[in-house]
Amino acid sequence: MNIAFFVDSYVPVASGMVVSVETLRLSLEGMGHNVYVLAPRYRDWNKNEPRICRMSAKFSRSNRLKPIKYPVYSHKREQLAKLNLNIIHCHFEHDTYGYGAKIARTFQIPLFATYYKVFPYEIKHEKGFLGRRHYHSSAKRLIDYSKECDKIIALSTTQRQIMQNFGVITPIEVLPVGIFTKDYSSVPKESLRKQYSIKENRIILYVGSIDNRGNINEILRVFKIINKTMDDIHLLIVGEEGKDINIRQLVAKQSFSDKITFAGAIPKTAINKIYGAADLLIYPKTLDPEPLVILESLAAGTPVVAQTGVGAQDFIVNNQDGLIADDNSEDFADKIMLLLKRERLRLDLSLKARLDAQNYRASKLTGDLLELYESQIG
């Protein structure tokens, strides 16, 4: 099968969406299929990549990774015809773009779409108080674009419900993107403590956006509550720091600043080895319909404590492989302290986490996606 992925974000961008697209691409190619990726061209990224087509896109000065204008229909029909495409699958992280849909109409190819954020909530979140107009225009684009698709892939049950509530009537299938579960063998805990000069024995891990979108302020509020009750704890924060918040200055003013370590943006392969060395992963409420870090942590056998949100509660079996907290800092902190204090419970959840992660194997979920492709072609 020949498959075209149209993406509005791709390597070298470090995001859950890019990891997901790469996982799908590698899984499909491992099954013998050809995957062509049509992606934005980024400055200073000139690697020659087989079956990857880099297209010019317009970026804002403040964000060199998020396109504000995507290419129009520019490839020659003869060029595209040679690919003999069977499926076009669009992957959207920032907003909807019509390029893939135009090619699908031209060649009468089935069109799939996956949204890695919950539009238009994400638009409203970015624009803040002035986001009302953007919110409604984004909702209209979501509905209009969905009408052109043969199938929408929702990454979680909650995301499907939200899209249906917005008025999307195109058939929606819930199908998360899988992970390569064998990638999550961890370094020893002592090695992690030595690497980051951590004195405390118990390590709480956060992996994600270090900005207002990643809800980093909630993480700090919760850690402040925990620190008042427990002494032997350390918070390890992994991720790239955003420009909208000076988090290091904020932490430096706190009495517990020596108990927080910023690891910064580190390679994905290194992050994979950190999960299993932590006592637990914490995940605040966000707008991600499929928080990949939750699945990755489970695969490493590390329980997750997450706030109920758009997608977190769809991937944790409460009281079996993790805990789901309410949308408030106090309950979030209580759930975290419960696991830190009850070692036997944490170990039981750890064992179940590894087992449950097998439900999200890339080979299994990619096979399910292929069945959807084939049924639509038929």
Secondary structure, 3 states (H helix, E strand, C coil): CEEEEEECCCCCCCCHHHHHHHHHHHHHHHCCCEEEEEEECCCCCCCCCCCEEEECCEECCCCCCCEEECCCCCCCHHHHHCCCCCEEEEEECCCCCCHHHHHHHHHCCCEEEEECCCCCHHHHHHHHHHHHHHHHHHHHHHHHHHHHCCEEEECCHHHHHHHHHHCCCCCEEECCCCECHHHCCCCCHHHHHHHCCCCCCEEEEEECCECCCCCHHHHHHHHHHHHHHCCCEEEEEECCECCCCCHHHHHHCCCCHHHEEEEECCCHHHHHHHHHHCCEEEECCCCCCCCHHHHHHHHCCCCEEEECCCCHHHCCCECCCEEEECCCHHHHHHHHHHHHHCHHHHHHHHHHHHHHHHHHEHHHHHHHHHHHHHHHHC
